[in-house]
Amino acid sequence: MTRLRKKAFIALFLFTLFIFGTMMGLRALKPSDGFSDLAPGMGEFVGERGGDRRRPVSNDMVVSPGQPHLASDTKVVFTKSDRDYSIFYDVQIFYYLWYGNPQMDGKYIHWDHVLVPHWDPKIAASHAKGRHTPPEDIASSFYPELGPYSSRDPTVLESHMSQIEAAAAGVLVLSWYPPGIADNHGEPCEDLVPAVMDAAHRHSIKVAFHIQSYKGRTDLSMYDNIKYIMDKYGNHGAFYRFRSTTGRILPLFYVYDSYLTPPEAWADLLHPAGAHTLRGTPYDGVFLALVVEERHKHDILAGGFDGMYTYFASNGFSFGSSHQNWKAVKDFCDGNNLLFVPSAGPGYVDTAVRPWNNHNTRNRVNGRYYETSLQAALSVRPEIVTITSFNEWHEGTQIEKAVPRKTVTRLYLDYQPQRSDLYLELTRKWAEHFNKEKDKWLM
């Protein structure tokens, strides 16, 4: 009997020990402070947050109709009759202003884009040539809900700002060419910038500038470009500024294809001792360069830039656009007091303009590709996340509303079985999540 009691006592002790161990184990498995809502397994990619160097600022904040409930450096909150909703200035979206149609411009612009031939004549010979013929055949694999619109149309601009506001993106990063200059397939459109800024301002959206590569762009011409932008738009309520480490509030500029100019030339512009430096002048700013290849990290640092962004929405297309490399790039930036701004996108398909480039297509998978991309961006704890894009229809990276469309010669991709605003809703969902996580990181 005594032996039986001893066995029972031992069994009870072991059972109690098991329960205690199980409870401690479950406690240890609670979601990590930084990424409680991310998918299982993402925690292992999270590094320690570097020093808090810069943060977004909303200047001269004016809200759209509805009562403002709260304003801060990173967001503005509106009150509607049924709920509060926010837009976030640390979620920034690339925007294109190069579209035209006969009603507004006398002809189609960009919707009739040429089929770009491959540089290898043998490969080029096996693909279609010519150009698209809107409105039935446009230079995109998707069809916009607004049709092949003009960027000059005020109703289009208003619709775009409403969609961007619905997506909770607080900064529109405007693709910009100097006056009288355009891309190889478009027309100059710098004269449209004031209308964009006015429309953005009505929705409390800010505007930053994405300075494109153009023939003859140098460090000297860039000095003139920055001066022009700040002199003309710097006092506009929609002009975006960013808080620097020293507390200075400076404009933020994205510089596309920055690697085409040698770092020594950029240093003349961006180093304090440069031959024609912007530093310490009224035209100083926060300048982000495009990182494509791994070696560009060191060139960007040597050139005096304040950080780097990845732009491309095709995971694996380049070193910079590959999600698996973002932690290493972020670590490099943290170690050199640079900003790292990853770019997330909903997918990629540019075969409507580059028919030979199918190997870089990234299918949307009903939004799952986008969420994976956003998840990867958040996992490195960035200050800012960029979205590629609102309306780059040629490369199929748009989150703008698209609709099903079938013509005699074309069957367009669409967002079905989801609604046309799927990617706007996903952007808002992740923008809200991003800002909740940032609050935890700061704690």
C-alpha positions in Angstrom: 0.0 0.0 0.0 2.8 2.4 1.0 4.6 1.5 -2.3 1.4 2.3 -4.2 1.1 5.7 -2.5 4.7 6.4 -3.3 4.1 5.6 -6.9 1.0 7.8 -6.9 2.9 10.7 -5.4 5.7 10.4 -7.9 3.1 10.2 -10.8 1.3 13.3 -9.4 4.6 15.2 -9.0 5.7 14.3 -12.6 2.3 15.3 -13.9 2.5 18.7 -12.1 6.0 19.2 -13.5 4.7 18.4 -17.0 1.9 21.0 -16.7 4.2 23.6 -15.3 6.7 23.0 -18.1 4.0 23.1 -20.7 2.7 26.4 -19.4 6.2 27.9 -19.4 6.7 26.6 -22.9 3.5 28.2 -24.2 4.4 31.5 -22.5 7.8 31.4 -24.3 5.9 30.9 -27.6 3.9 34.1 -27.4 4.2 36.4 -30.4 7.3 38.6 -30.5 6.9 42.2 -29.5 7.8 43.4 -32.9 5.8 41.2 -35.2 2.9 39.8 -33.3 0.6 39.7 -36.4 3.1 38.5 -39.0 3.1 35.1 -40.5 4.8 32.3 -38.5 8.5 32.1 -39.2 9.0 35.8 -39.9 10.4 36.5 -36.5 13.7 34.9 -37.4 14.3 37.6 -39.9 13.9 40.5 -37.5 17.1 42.2 -36.4 17.6 44.7 -33.6 16.5 48.2 -34.5 19.2 50.7 -35.1 19.3 54.3 -33.8 16.3 56.4 -34.5 17.7 58.7 -37.1 14.9 60.3 -39.0 11.2 60.3 -39.0 8.5 61.6 -41.4 7.0 65.0 -40.9 3.7 66.4 -42.1 4.0 70.1 -42.7 1.1 72.6 -42.7 -1.3 69.8 -42.2 -4.7 70.6 -43.6 -7.3 67.8 -43.6 -10.0 67.0 -46.2 -13.7 67.3 -45.2 -14.5 65.7 -41.9 -13.2 66.6 -38.5 -9.5 65.9 -37.7 -9.2 63.8 -34.7 -5.5 63.6 -34.2 -2.4 64.8 -35.9 1.2 63.6 -35.5 4.5 63.5 -37.4 3.6 60.3 -39.2 -0.1 60.4 -39.7 -3.3 62.3 -39.8 -6.6 60.9 -38.5 -10.0 61.8 -39.9 -13.4 61.3 -38.2 -16.3 60.2 -40.3 -19.8 59.5 -39.0 -19.1 55.8 -38.5 -15.4 55.5 -37.8 -11.9 57.1 -37.6 -9.5 56.5 -40.3 -5.9 57.5 -40.9 -3.4 58.2 -43.7 0.3 57.5 -42.9 3.2 59.6 -44.1 5.6 56.8 -43.7 3.8 54.8 -46.4 4.8 56.4 -49.7 3.6 55.5 -53.2 5.2 56.0 -56.6 2.9 57.9 -59.0 3.1 58.6 -62.8 1.8 61.6 -64.6 2.6 60.7 -68.2 -0.7 59.5 -69.6 -2.8 61.2 -72.2 -5.8 60.7 -74.4 -7.4 62.5 -77.4 -10.1 64.2 -75.3 -7.6 66.1 -73.2 -4.3 65.9 -75.1 -5.3 65.5 -78.7 -3.8 62.0 -78.9 -3.0 59.0 -76.8 0.2 59.3 -74.7 1.9 56.2 -73.2 -1.3 54.1 -73.6 0.0 53.6 -77.2 3.6 52.7 -76.0 5.8 50.9 -78.5 6.8 47.2 -78.1 10.4 47.7 -76.9 12.7 45.4 -79.0 15.2 43.2 -77.2 18.8 44.3 -77.5 19.8 40.9 -79.0 18.6 40.9 -82.6 18.0 37.1 -82.6 15.7 37.3 -79.6 14.0 40.5 -80.9 13.2 38.7 -84.2 11.0 36.2 -82.4 8.7 38.8 -80.7 6.1 41.2 -81.9 6.9 44.7 -83.0 5.0 47.9 -83.4 2.9 49.9 -81.0 -0.4 49.6 -79.2 -3.7 51.1 -80.5 -5.9 52.4 -77.7 -8.6 52.3 -76.5 -9.1 48.6 -77.2 -5.4 47.7 -77.2 -3.4 49.5 -74.5 0.2 49.2 -73.3 -0.7 47.2 -70.2 -1.7 43.7 -69.2 -4.5 45.2 -67.0 -7.3 47.6 -67.9 -7.9 50.7 -65.7 -11.4 51.3 -64.3 -11.1 54.9 -65.5 -10.2 53.7 -69.0 -7.1 55.0 -70.9 -7.2 58.3 -69.1 -5.4 61.6 -69.3 -3.3 62.8 -66.4 -4.5 66.3 -67.3 -8.1 65.4 -66.4 -9.1 67.0 -63.1 -11.7 64.3 -62.5 -8.9 61.6 -62.9 -6.7 63.4 -60.4 -9.5 63.7 -57.9 -10.3 60.0 -58.3 -6.6 59.1 -57.9 -6.2 61.1 -54.7 -9.4 59.5 -53.3 -8.0 56.1 -54.0 -4.6 56.9 -52.5 -6.3 58.3 -49.4 -8.4 55.1 -49.2 -5.2 53.1 -49.4 -3.9 55.2 -46.4 -0.7 56.2 -48.3 0.2 59.6 -47.0 2.9 60.6 -49.6 2.7 60.5 -53.3 6.2 60.1 -54.8 5.8 61.9 -58.1 7.8 60.8 -61.2 9.4 64.1 -62.3 11.3 65.4 -65.3 12.5 69.0 -65.6 10.4 71.5 -67.7 10.5 70.7 -71.4 11.9 67.2 -70.9 10.1 63.8 -71.1 10.8 60.1 -71.1 11.5 58.5 -74.5 7.8 57.6 -75.1 6.0 60.6 -73.6 5.5 64.3 -73.6 6.7 66.9 -71.1 4.3 67.2 -68.2 6.0 69.3 -65.5 3.3 71.9 -66.0 0.8 69.4 -64.4 2.7 69.3 -61.1 0.7 72.3 -59.5 -2.6 70.5 -60.3 -1.3 67.3 -58.7 -0.2 69.2 -55.6 -3.5 71.0 -55.2 -5.4 67.8 -55.6 -3.2 66.0 -53.1 -3.5 68.9 -50.6 -7.3 68.6 -50.7 -6.8 65.0 -49.3 -4.0 65.9 -46.8 -1.6 63.9 -49.1 1.9 65.1 -49.3 4.1 65.1 -52.5 7.7 64.1 -52.8 9.7 64.1 -56.0 11.1 61.1 -57.8 13.7 62.6 -60.1 14.0 60.6 -63.2 17.1 59.9 -65.3 17.1 62.1 -68.5 19.7 62.8 -71.2 22.3 65.1 -69.8 21.5 64.6 -66.1 24.6 65.5 -64.1 25.4 66.6 -60.6 25.3 70.2 -61.9 21.9 69.8 -63.6 20.6 68.1 -60.4 21.6 71.2 -58.5 19.4 73.3 -60.8 16.6 70.7 -60.5 16.6 70.8 -56.7 16.7 74.6 -56.7 13.8 74.7 -59.2 11.6 72.3 -57.3 12.2 74.0 -53.9 11.8 77.5 -55.3 8.6 76.7 -57.1 6.9 74.2 -54.8 8.6 74.4 -51.4 5.9 76.7 -49.9 3.0 74.6 -51.1 1.0 72.9 -48.3 1.4 69.5 -50.0 5.2 69.7 -50.2 6.7 66.8 -48.2 9.4 67.3 -45.6 11.2 64.8 -43.4 12.8 65.2 -39.9 16.6 64.6 -39.9 18.8 63.3 -37.1 19.6 66.8 -36.0 16.0 67.8 -35.9 16.1 69.8 -39.2 13.0 69.4 -41.4 14.2 68.7 -44.9 12.6 67.8 -48.3 12.9 64.1 -49.3 14.1 63.3 -52.9 14.2 59.9 -54.6 16.8 59.8 -57.4 16.1 57.1 -60.0 19.0 55.4 -61.8 21.4 57.2 -59.6 24.1 54.6 -60.4 24.4 56.2 -63.9 26.3 59.1 -62.4 29.7 58.2 -60.7 29.9 58.6 -56.9 32.6 61.3 -57.3 30.2 63.5 -59.1 27.4 63.0 -56.5 29.9 63.8 -53.8 30.4 67.3 -55.4 26.7 67.8 -54.8 26.0 65.9 -51.6 29.2 66.1 -49.5 29.5 69.1 -47.2 32.9 69.9 -48.9 31.6 69.3 -52.4 32.4 71.7 -55.2 28.8 72.8 -55.5 27.3 71.2 -52.4 23.7 71.5 -51.4 24.6 70.7 -47.8 24.0 73.5 -45.3 22.3 75.6 -48.0 18.5 76.5 -48.3 18.4 73.6 -50.9 19.6 70.9 -48.6 17.5 67.7 -48.4 17.3 64.0 -47.7 18.4 62.3 -50.9 17.7 58.6 -51.6 19.6 56.7 -54.3 18.4 53.5 -56.1 20.2 50.3 -55.1 20.1 47.7 -57.9 23.4 45.8 -57.6 25.2 45.0 -54.4 28.1 47.3 -55.2 25.8 50.2 -55.4 25.6 50.3 -51.5 29.2 51.5 -51.4 28.8 53.9 -54.2 25.7 55.4 -52.6 27.6 55.9 -49.3 30.7 57.4 -51.1 28.4 59.7 -53.1 27.0 61.4 -49.9 23.4 60.1 -50.2 21.3 59.9 -47.1 19.9 56.4 -47.9 18.7 54.0 -50.6 15.5 52.6 -51.9 14.8 49.4 -54.0 11.9 50.4 -56.3 11.4 47.3 -58.4 8.4 45.1 -57.6 9.9 41.9 -59.1 11.4 39.8 -56.2 14.6 38.3 -57.5 14.9 40.7 -60.5 17.9 42.5 -58.9 20.0 42.4 -55.8 18.1 45.4 -54.4 14.7 44.1 -55.2 15.3 40.6 -53.7 13.5 40.3 -50.4 16.2 37.9 -49.0 18.8 40.7 -49.3 16.9 43.4 -47.5 18.1 42.6 -44.0 21.8 42.8 -45.1 21.1 46.1 -46.9 19.3 47.4 -43.8 22.3 46.3 -41.6 24.7 48.1 -43.9 22.5 51.3 -43.8 22.2 51.1 -40.0 26.0 50.8 -39.7 26.5 53.9 -41.9 23.6 56.1 -40.6 21.7 55.7 -43.8 18.0 55.2 -44.4 16.9 52.0 -46.0 13.5 52.3 -47.8 12.3 48.9 -49.2 9.7 49.0 -52.0 6.8 46.5 -52.0 4.6 45.8 -55.0 1.5 43.8 -55.9 3.2 41.9 -58.8 5.0 42.5 -62.0 4.2 41.9 -65.6 5.6 44.2 -68.4 5.2 41.9 -71.4 2.7 44.4 -72.9 5.8 46.7 -73.6 8.7 44.2 -73.3 7.2 41.0 -74.8 10.5 39.1 -74.3 10.6 39.7 -70.5 8.2 37.0 -69.3 10.8 35.5 -67.0 10.5 38.5 -64.7 6.7 38.3 -64.4 5.5 37.9 -60.8 1.9 36.8 -60.6 -0.4 38.5 -58.0 -2.0 35.3 -56.7 -5.1 37.2 -55.5 -3.0 39.6 -53.4 -0.8 37.0 -51.7 2.3 38.2 -53.6 1.7 41.8 -52.3 1.2 40.7 -48.7 4.4 38.6 -48.9 6.3 41.7 -50.2 4.9 44.0 -47.5 5.6 41.4 -44.9 9.2 41.2 -46.1 9.5 45.0 -46.0 8.2 45.3 -42.5 10.5 42.5 -41.2 13.5 44.8 -41.5 11.8 47.5 -39.4 12.2 50.4 -41.9 11.4 54.1 -41.2 9.5 54.3 -44.5 7.9 51.7 -46.9 7.3 52.6 -50.5 4.7 51.1 -52.8 5.6 50.3 -56.4 3.2 51.6 -57.7 -0.1 53.5 -57.8 -0.3 53.6 -61.6 2.7 52.2 -63.5 0.4 50.3 -65.8 3.1 49.3 -68.3 4.9 47.1 -65.7 1.7 45.8 -64.1 2.7 47.1 -60.7 -0.4 49.3 -60.2 -2.7 49.2 -57.2 -5.1 51.6 -58.9 -8.6 50.1 -59.6 -8.6 47.7 -62.7 -11.6 46.0 -64.3 -12.1 42.9 -66.5 -11.9 43.6 -70.2 -12.0 41.5 -73.3 -11.7 42.8 -76.9 -11.3 41.2 -80.3 -7.5 41.0 -79.9 -6.9 41.2 -76.1 -8.0 39.5 -72.9 -6.8 41.6 -70.0 -5.8 40.4 -66.6 -7.9 41.7 -63.6 -8.3 41.4 -59.9 -11.2 38.9 -59.9 -12.6 37.1 -57.9 -11.8 40.1 -55.7 -13.1 43.6 -56.1 -11.4 46.4 -58.1 -10.2 48.0 -54.8 -8.5 44.9 -53.5 -5.0 46.4 -53.5 -6.2 49.7 -52.0 -7.7 47.7 -49.1 -4.6 45.6 -48.7 -2.4 48.7 -48.7 -4.5 50.2 -45.9 -4.5 47.0 -43.9 -0.7 46.8 -44.0 -0.2 50.6 -43.5 -2.2 50.4 -40.3 -0.3 47.3 -39.2 3.1 49.0 -40.0 2.2 51.9 -37.7 1.1 49.7 -34.9 4.3 47.8 -35.1 6.4 51.0 -35.2 4.8 52.1 -32.0 6.0 48.8 -30.4 9.5 49.1 -31.9 9.8 52.6 -30.3 8.8 51.1 -27.0 
